[in-house]
Amino acid sequence: MSPSRFPSSIRCTAAGLIAASVAGAAGCGDDSCGPGGVSSIGLIADNPAVVLTYGQLTGGLNNDCPAIGAPAGVISMTIGGTQQDGQGLITLCIGRPDLLDTQALSLGFDAAAPVRVVDFAGSDKNCTYKVDRTMPLTGTAHASGLCSNGADPAGFALVVDATLSLTRTCGTTVDTTGVILHGRVAVAAAK
């Protein structure tokens, strides 16, 4: 069988493995670097009572949370963004961005978490919200279109599917509410 008759998934797998091992390039899930037309707004934290929307994410190789045992040349990535429908922010740190496009990495609060939730806050017309670190955080994040371990200026798309608890303050009332953090959003390269 000639190479042109192989299914594209077989060609992609072979080419992706060679490229990844030689140059640290993105896997074959996407044939190019970048977010691929994904919106810069679209990371949502919600439950039946609240919807908080995040976007304008940027990612930079700042070495803020280096992973023990990371291969030479892999620098940890910090991703930050803002709430689009209130006064809030999100900050994540990924110790091994080289793994982000090949597998779903778990989220957590501690230094050993593959994707560390450094900060998460939000607001709506009546309340403010801040991540509650005393409650469990579960879920994963992964990327598509991520090239050069996150150093490519094209950026990439980030997919998050997680549950977390927020401390909600509404006037003098303070309680805890759980939200699902989900969505696919573009991450621009920090300048």
ABEGO torsion letter per residue (X at the ends): XBAAABBAAAAAAAAAAAAAAAAGBBBAABABBEAGGBBABGBBBBBAABBBBBBGBBBBBAGABBBBGBBBGBBBBBBBBBBAAEBBBBBBBBABAAAAAABBBBBBABAABABBBABBBBBBAABBBBBBAABBBBEBBBBBGBBGGGABAAEBBBBBBBBBBBBBBBEABBBBBBBBBBEBBBBBBBX
